[in-house]
Amino acid sequence: TEHEMAMGLIDRIFYGQEALDRLPRLFSRWTPGTFTREYLCDLVEIAHVSLKILEENTKRGIQFVKEKKAGGHSNVSPRIAKMKAIAADFDVKVYVLRKIVSNSMITMYGHLMSQYKINATVVNHRIIAMFLRLMRLEIALPEVADSDTPLNPLGTKRVTLEPLLYNMQLIMVMEQILNDSTIRKDKNFESLIQFSTSLMYKFWSAADSNPMLYVECLFRHATPHRFCESVTNMYVSDELRMMAEREILREEQLMQEDEYGDGGEEGANRREEDDDDDDELQFTGDVVRAGSAENQDDNVEDSEASSKTDAQEKDSQETQDETEGNHARSNKRSREESESVEPSIDNDEVQSSVDGPPSKHIRTDTAQGGDSSDDDVDFGPAVSKDDKPKSKPKYAIEDDSDDED
């Protein structure tokens, strides 16, 4: 039937593993001055109709699944039931956020909106519908206060894609629409004027709390959802939230300590309950006594070992001192003996050993005709005992027998 054919086409284009969806590619390929205004109007109409079909099909799929669980739709074919279940699981919000929303898409819709006078009424309506969809698309929800957990002052607020519309191109277009006196009484532009007024009012309100929006509107942002989240939360990051949570926990801990510190019975009872484990360790019986006995034995052994070591060191020191004293006494005794003992030699013996026979002290030339060497000393001619020289030789030593004669 026609319904089955339509479901098959939707499944083939959007739900299949290899989907044939060309809408994101058409949005990304558009550039100003390249495509005509008619092409842009057709692209805006296709995007509007496609998103409407996906939303309606998802609602019907969710309703079909609920009714089937209740026991209805027993005559539906398995193929249709499977496509209905796939449609129920399809998230249109994620599809728009990941594949449709981008800076080029906002620029494209703003460029078409600048031609509001020559656009058809339905085209202006499609532009407003897309912008309203972005303003209502929630990407983060605020934290809910609980009775047990206090609310974090830096917690996440309700975040939408509305800050993407705070760009200079779109603001200039809306300023032109609001200052155009020719369309103020025209009912075809009534929705356009209302939307422009509402958006500008929200922009000025947001800029009053966050003046950085005056700068942010001048630039394009690569990650739209992160930009919207940071602007809405006043640039509060996850690290700052963690720090705030730590401060809250610290305050709670201090309050609990103050409660325990009171002199009331409740604080005393709580402190006693907290100290039960420590008290049990002091009454463990044999384990504690055994541990103390082992510690005492270890202390006694350490003291005995230290005393033995001290005694050994003292004995070695005394032995060394005694050895050094003996050595000094032996050296002193040897020096005294060497000084007291002197050689006793008779003067006559010394004289005789020095004089000796003349032949031993007078060098003569025994070799006839021989020349003495350069090193020999000339003692004069040889002198016999019978012949008395007229004069004594220069180096001759007088004999004792001649003196007696």
C-alpha positions as CSV (number, residue, x, y, z in Angstrom):
1,T,0.0,0.0,0.0
2,E,0.9,3.7,-0.1
3,H,1.6,3.7,3.6
4,E,4.1,0.8,3.4
5,M,5.8,2.5,0.4
6,A,6.2,5.7,2.3
7,M,7.6,3.9,5.3
8,G,10.0,2.1,3.1
9,L,11.3,5.3,1.5
10,I,11.7,7.0,4.9
11,D,13.6,4.0,6.2
12,R,15.8,3.9,3.1
13,I,16.6,7.6,3.3
14,F,16.9,8.3,7.0
15,Y,16.9,5.1,9.1
16,G,19.0,2.6,7.2
17,Q,22.6,1.8,8.0
18,E,23.7,3.3,4.6
19,A,21.2,6.1,4.6
20,L,20.7,8.2,1.4
21,D,20.1,11.5,3.2
22,R,21.6,14.3,1.2
23,L,20.2,17.2,3.2
24,P,23.4,17.8,5.4
25,R,25.6,17.8,2.2
26,L,23.3,20.3,0.5
27,F,23.6,22.6,3.5
28,S,27.4,22.4,3.6
29,R,27.9,23.0,-0.1
30,W,26.0,26.2,-0.2
31,T,28.0,29.4,-0.6
32,P,26.8,33.0,-1.2
33,G,26.8,34.1,-4.8
34,T,27.0,30.6,-6.2
35,F,23.4,29.4,-6.1
36,T,20.2,31.3,-7.0
37,R,17.6,32.5,-4.6
38,E,15.1,30.0,-6.0
39,Y,17.4,27.2,-5.2
40,L,17.9,28.4,-1.7
41,C,14.1,28.7,-1.2
42,D,13.6,25.1,-2.4
43,L,16.4,23.9,0.0
44,V,14.7,25.7,2.9
45,E,11.4,24.1,2.0
46,I,12.9,20.6,1.8
47,A,14.6,21.0,5.2
48,H,11.3,22.1,6.8
49,V,9.2,19.3,5.3
50,S,11.9,16.6,6.1
51,L,12.1,17.6,9.7
52,K,8.3,17.7,10.0
53,I,8.0,14.2,8.6
54,L,10.7,12.8,10.9
55,E,9.0,14.3,14.0
56,E,5.6,13.0,13.0
57,N,6.9,9.6,12.2
58,T,8.7,9.4,15.5
59,K,5.6,10.3,17.4
60,R,3.6,7.6,15.6
61,G,6.3,5.0,16.1
62,I,6.3,5.7,19.9
63,Q,2.5,5.4,20.0
64,F,2.6,2.2,18.0
65,V,5.1,0.6,20.3
66,K,3.0,1.5,23.4
67,E,-0.1,0.1,21.9
68,K,1.6,-3.1,20.8
69,K,2.9,-3.7,24.3
70,A,-0.7,-3.3,25.5
71,G,-1.8,-6.0,23.1
72,G,-3.0,-4.1,20.1
73,H,-2.0,-4.0,16.4
74,S,-2.0,-7.8,16.0
75,N,-2.8,-7.7,12.3
76,V,0.2,-5.4,11.3
77,S,2.9,-7.1,9.2
78,P,6.2,-7.7,10.8
79,R,8.0,-5.5,8.3
80,I,5.9,-2.5,9.2
81,A,6.2,-3.2,12.9
82,K,10.0,-3.3,12.6
83,M,10.0,0.1,10.7
84,K,7.7,1.6,13.3
85,A,10.1,0.4,16.1
86,I,13.1,1.9,14.3
87,A,11.2,5.2,13.9
88,A,10.4,5.3,17.6
89,D,14.1,5.0,18.5
90,F,15.1,7.8,16.0
91,D,16.0,11.0,17.9
92,V,15.2,14.1,15.7
93,K,17.0,16.4,18.2
94,V,20.3,14.6,17.8
95,Y,19.9,14.5,14.1
96,V,19.4,18.3,13.9
97,L,22.3,18.9,16.3
98,R,24.8,16.7,14.6
99,K,23.9,17.0,10.9
100,I,21.9,20.2,10.3
101,V,23.1,22.9,12.7
102,S,26.3,24.7,11.6
103,N,27.6,28.2,11.0
104,S,27.0,27.9,7.3
105,M,23.4,27.0,7.8
106,I,22.8,30.1,10.0
107,T,24.5,32.2,7.3
108,M,22.4,30.7,4.6
109,Y,19.1,31.4,6.4
110,G,20.3,34.9,7.3
111,H,21.1,35.6,3.7
112,L,17.7,34.5,2.6
113,M,16.0,36.5,5.4
114,S,17.8,39.7,4.2
115,Q,15.6,39.4,1.0
116,Y,12.4,39.4,3.1
117,K,10.6,42.0,0.8
118,I,10.7,39.8,-2.3
119,N,10.4,36.5,-0.5
120,A,7.1,34.7,-0.4
121,T,5.2,34.7,2.9
122,V,5.7,31.0,3.2
123,V,9.5,31.3,2.8
124,N,9.7,33.9,5.5
125,H,7.6,31.5,7.6
126,R,10.0,28.6,7.0
127,I,13.0,30.8,8.1
128,I,11.2,31.8,11.3
129,A,10.2,28.2,12.0
130,M,13.9,27.0,11.7
131,F,15.1,29.8,14.0
132,L,12.4,29.0,16.6
133,R,13.4,25.3,16.4
134,L,17.0,26.2,17.3
135,M,15.8,28.5,20.1
136,R,13.8,25.7,21.7
137,L,16.2,22.9,21.1
138,E,17.6,22.0,24.6
139,I,21.1,20.6,24.8
140,A,21.5,20.8,28.6
141,L,19.0,20.9,31.4
142,P,19.4,22.7,34.8
143,E,20.2,20.8,37.9
144,V,17.3,19.9,40.2
145,A,17.8,20.6,43.9
146,D,17.4,17.7,46.1
147,S,16.7,17.5,49.8
148,D,19.9,15.5,50.5
149,T,22.1,17.3,47.9
150,P,22.3,21.1,48.0
151,L,22.2,23.1,44.7
152,N,25.5,24.0,43.2
153,P,25.7,27.8,42.6
154,L,27.7,27.2,39.5
155,G,25.5,24.4,38.2
156,T,24.4,24.0,34.5
157,K,21.6,26.2,33.4
158,R,19.0,25.5,30.7
159,V,21.0,25.6,27.4
160,T,19.6,26.0,23.9
161,L,21.0,26.9,20.5
162,E,19.7,30.5,20.8
163,P,23.2,32.1,21.2
164,L,23.9,30.9,17.6
165,L,21.5,33.6,16.4
166,Y,23.5,36.3,18.2
167,N,25.8,37.0,15.1
168,M,26.4,40.3,13.4
169,Q,24.9,39.4,10.1
170,L,21.6,38.4,11.5
171,I,21.5,41.4,13.9
172,M,22.0,43.7,11.0
173,V,19.1,42.1,9.0
174,M,16.8,42.3,12.0
175,E,17.7,46.0,12.5
176,Q,16.8,46.6,8.9
177,I,13.4,44.9,9.4
178,L,12.6,46.8,12.6
179,N,13.5,50.1,11.0
180,D,11.5,49.5,7.8
181,S,8.4,51.6,8.1
182,T,6.9,50.2,4.9
183,I,6.1,46.8,6.4
184,R,4.9,47.8,9.8
185,K,1.2,47.7,8.9
186,D,1.5,44.8,6.5
187,K,0.0,41.6,7.9
188,N,2.3,39.4,5.8
189,F,5.3,40.7,7.7
190,E,3.7,40.7,11.1
191,S,5.3,37.3,12.2
192,L,8.6,38.5,10.9
193,I,8.5,41.7,12.9
194,Q,7.4,39.9,16.1
195,F,10.2,37.4,15.8
196,S,12.8,40.1,15.2
197,T,11.6,42.1,18.2
198,S,11.7,39.1,20.5
199,L,15.1,38.0,19.4
200,M,16.7,41.4,19.8
201,Y,15.1,41.8,23.2
202,K,16.7,38.5,24.3
203,F,20.0,39.5,22.9
204,W,20.2,42.7,24.8
205,S,19.1,41.0,28.0
206,A,21.8,38.4,27.6
207,A,24.4,41.0,26.8
208,D,23.5,42.9,30.0
209,S,24.5,39.9,32.1
210,N,27.3,38.8,29.8
211,P,29.0,41.8,28.0
212,M,31.3,39.4,26.1
213,L,28.4,38.7,23.7
214,Y,29.2,42.0,22.0
215,V,32.5,40.4,21.0
216,E,31.2,36.9,20.4
217,C,28.7,38.1,17.8
218,L,31.6,39.2,15.6
219,F,33.0,35.7,15.1
220,R,32.0,32.3,13.9
221,H,32.3,29.3,16.2
222,A,33.4,25.8,15.2
223,T,31.5,23.9,17.9
224,P,28.0,25.5,18.2
225,H,26.7,23.4,21.1
226,R,29.9,24.1,23.2
227,F,29.7,27.8,22.4
228,C,26.1,28.0,23.5
229,E,26.8,26.1,26.7
230,S,29.7,28.3,27.7
231,V,27.9,31.6,26.9
232,T,24.8,30.5,28.8
233,N,26.7,29.4,31.8
234,M,28.9,32.5,31.9
235,Y,32.0,30.5,30.8
236,V,31.8,28.2,33.8
237,S,33.7,25.0,33.1
238,D,33.5,21.6,34.7
239,E,36.6,22.3,36.8
240,L,35.0,25.4,38.4
241,R,31.9,23.3,39.1
242,M,34.1,20.6,40.8
243,M,35.8,23.3,42.9
244,A,32.4,24.7,44.0
245,E,31.2,21.2,44.9
246,R,34.4,20.8,47.0
247,E,33.6,24.0,48.9
248,I,30.1,22.9,49.6
249,L,31.3,19.5,50.9
250,R,33.9,21.3,53.1
251,E,31.2,23.6,54.5
252,E,29.0,20.6,55.3
253,Q,32.0,18.9,57.0
254,L,32.6,22.0,59.1
255,M,29.0,22.1,60.1
256,Q,29.1,18.4,61.2
257,E,32.3,19.1,63.2
258,D,30.6,22.0,64.9
259,E,27.7,19.7,65.8
260,Y,30.1,17.1,67.2
261,G,31.9,19.8,69.2
262,D,28.8,20.8,71.2
263,G,28.6,19.7,74.8
264,G,25.3,18.1,74.3
265,E,24.5,14.4,74.8
266,E,24.2,13.7,71.1
267,G,27.7,14.9,70.3
268,A,29.1,12.9,73.2
269,N,27.3,9.8,72.0
270,R,28.5,10.2,68.5
271,R,32.1,10.7,69.6
272,E,31.8,7.6,71.7
273,E,30.5,5.6,68.7
274,D,33.3,6.9,66.5
275,D,35.9,5.8,69.1
276,D,34.6,2.3,69.6
277,D,37.1,0.8,67.2
278,D,40.0,2.4,68.9
279,D,38.8,1.2,72.3
280,E,38.5,-2.4,71.1
281,L,42.1,-2.5,70.1
282,Q,43.2,-2.0,73.7
283,F,41.3,-5.1,75.0
284,T,42.3,-7.7,72.5
285,G,43.8,-9.9,75.3
286,D,46.6,-12.3,74.4
287,V,47.4,-10.6,71.2
288,V,48.2,-7.3,72.9
289,R,50.2,-9.0,75.7
290,A,52.1,-11.2,73.3
291,G,53.0,-8.1,71.3
292,S,54.2,-6.2,74.3
293,A,56.2,-9.2,75.5
294,E,57.9,-9.6,72.1
295,N,58.8,-5.9,72.2
296,Q,60.3,-6.2,75.7
297,D,62.4,-9.2,74.6
298,D,63.6,-7.3,71.6
299,N,64.6,-4.4,73.8
300,V,66.6,-6.6,76.2
301,E,68.4,-8.3,73.4
302,D,69.3,-4.9,71.9
303,S,70.7,-3.6,75.2
304,E,72.8,-6.8,75.8
305,A,74.2,-6.6,72.3
306,S,75.1,-3.0,72.8
307,S,76.8,-3.6,76.2
308,K,78.9,-6.4,74.7
309,T,80.0,-4.2,71.8
310,D,81.0,-1.5,74.3
311,A,83.1,-4.0,76.4
312,Q,84.9,-5.3,73.3
313,E,85.8,-1.8,72.2
314,K,87.1,-1.0,75.7
315,D,89.3,-4.1,75.8
316,S,90.7,-3.4,72.4
317,Q,91.6,0.2,73.4
318,E,93.3,-1.0,76.6
319,T,95.4,-3.6,74.7
320,Q,96.4,-1.0,72.1
321,D,97.5,1.5,74.9
322,E,99.5,-1.2,76.7
323,T,101.3,-2.2,73.4
324,E,102.2,1.4,72.7
325,G,103.6,1.8,76.3
326,N,105.8,-1.3,76.0
327,H,107.1,-0.1,72.7
328,A,108.0,3.3,74.2
329,R,109.8,1.8,77.2
330,S,111.9,-0.6,75.0
331,N,113.0,2.3,72.8
332,K,114.0,4.4,75.9
333,R,116.0,1.5,77.4
334,S,117.9,0.9,74.2
335,R,118.8,4.6,73.9
336,E,120.1,4.6,77.5
337,E,122.3,1.5,76.9
338,S,123.8,3.0,73.8
339,E,124.7,6.2,75.7
340,S,126.3,4.4,78.7
341,V,128.5,2.0,76.7
342,E,131.7,3.6,75.1
343,P,134.7,1.8,73.4
344,S,137.8,1.6,75.7
345,I,140.9,1.5,73.4
346,D,144.5,2.2,74.6
347,N,146.3,5.2,73.1
348,D,149.4,3.2,72.4
349,E,147.5,0.7,70.4
350,V,145.9,3.5,68.4
351,Q,149.3,5.1,67.9
352,S,150.9,1.8,66.8
353,S,148.0,1.0,64.5
354,V,148.4,4.5,62.9
355,D,152.2,4.5,62.7
356,G,152.9,0.8,61.9
357,P,156.0,-0.1,60.0
358,P,157.4,2.5,57.7
359,S,157.1,0.2,54.7
360,K,153.4,0.2,55.0
361,H,153.1,4.0,55.0
362,I,155.8,4.9,52.4
363,R,155.1,4.1,48.8
364,T,158.2,3.0,46.8
365,D,158.6,2.2,43.2
366,T,159.5,-1.5,43.0
367,A,159.6,-1.8,39.3
368,Q,162.9,-0.6,37.8
369,G,162.7,1.9,35.0
370,G,159.0,2.0,35.4
371,D,157.0,5.2,35.3
372,S,154.5,5.9,37.9
373,S,151.0,6.7,36.9
374,D,149.6,10.1,36.9
375,D,147.6,9.4,40.0
376,D,150.7,8.2,42.0
377,V,152.3,10.6,44.5
378,D,156.1,11.2,44.4
379,F,157.6,10.4,47.8
380,G,161.3,10.9,46.8
381,P,164.1,8.3,46.6
382,A,164.0,5.2,48.7
383,V,165.9,5.3,52.0
384,S,167.5,2.3,53.6
385,K,167.9,1.8,57.3
386,D,171.8,2.0,57.3
387,D,172.0,5.2,55.3
388,K,170.8,8.2,57.2
389,P,169.7,10.9,54.9
390,K,171.0,14.3,55.3
391,S,167.5,15.6,55.6
392,K,164.4,13.7,56.3
393,P,161.9,13.2,53.5
394,K,159.0,15.4,53.3
395,Y,156.5,12.7,54.0
396,A,158.6,10.3,56.0
397,I,157.5,9.4,59.5
398,E,160.1,9.3,62.2
399,D,161.0,5.9,63.6
400,D,161.2,5.4,67.3
401,S,164.5,3.5,67.1
402,D,166.3,6.4,65.5
403,D,165.2,8.7,68.3
404,E,166.6,6.4,70.9
405,D,170.0,6.4,69.1
